[in-house]
Amino acid sequence: MVIAKVALDCPVDTLFDYRATESLEIGQLVVVAFGKHRQVGLVFELSNQSSVAEARLRDVERVLP
């Protein structure tokens, strides 16, 4: 499983982990669920593991051109 570490425009200085449902590259813009909303984020890193439990991971919803 590939984990996308995504930077979001929010007041927290951390990357958020999302399950990559398709091929991603660093620097791509993606749409992800964040709380009750959707946000555009930047794929900052790709990894094979996450500190978040697999059951709590959300999918990257869409890759923007």
C-alpha positions as CSV (number, residue, x, y, z in Angstrom):
1,M,0.0,0.0,0.0
2,V,1.3,3.5,-0.9
3,I,0.7,6.3,1.5
4,A,0.7,9.9,0.3
5,K,1.8,12.4,2.9
6,V,-0.1,15.5,2.0
7,A,0.4,19.1,3.0
8,L,-2.8,21.0,3.6
9,D,-3.6,24.7,4.2
10,C,-4.5,24.5,7.9
11,P,-2.9,25.9,11.1
12,V,-1.2,22.6,12.0
13,D,2.4,22.2,11.0
14,T,2.2,18.5,9.9
15,L,1.7,16.3,6.9
16,F,-1.5,14.1,6.7
17,D,-1.5,10.5,5.6
18,Y,-3.9,9.3,2.8
19,R,-4.1,6.0,1.0
20,A,-3.1,6.4,-2.7
21,T,-5.7,4.8,-4.8
22,E,-3.8,5.5,-8.1
23,S,-0.3,6.3,-9.2
24,L,0.9,9.6,-7.6
25,E,4.0,11.7,-7.9
26,I,5.5,14.2,-5.4
27,G,4.3,17.7,-6.2
28,Q,0.9,16.7,-7.5
29,L,-2.2,18.5,-6.3
30,V,-4.9,16.2,-4.9
31,V,-8.4,16.5,-3.3
32,V,-8.8,14.8,0.1
33,A,-11.4,14.7,2.8
34,F,-10.4,16.8,5.8
35,G,-13.0,16.7,8.6
36,K,-16.4,17.4,7.1
37,H,-14.9,19.2,4.1
38,R,-12.8,18.6,1.0
39,Q,-9.4,20.3,0.6
40,V,-6.8,20.6,-2.1
41,G,-3.4,19.4,-0.9
42,L,0.1,18.9,-2.2
43,V,1.7,15.4,-2.2
44,F,4.8,16.1,-0.3
45,E,6.1,12.5,0.2
46,L,5.2,8.9,-0.7
47,S,5.8,6.1,1.8
48,N,5.0,2.4,2.3
49,Q,4.0,2.9,6.0
50,S,2.0,5.2,8.1
51,S,1.8,5.9,11.8
52,V,-2.0,6.1,11.4
53,A,-3.9,2.8,11.8
54,E,-4.9,1.4,8.4
55,A,-8.6,1.4,9.4
56,R,-8.5,5.2,10.0
57,L,-6.7,6.1,6.7
58,R,-8.8,7.9,4.0
59,D,-8.3,7.6,0.3
60,V,-7.0,10.4,-2.0
61,E,-10.3,11.3,-3.7
62,R,-9.0,12.9,-6.9
63,V,-5.8,13.9,-8.6
64,L,-5.9,17.4,-10.2
65,P,-4.2,18.1,-13.5
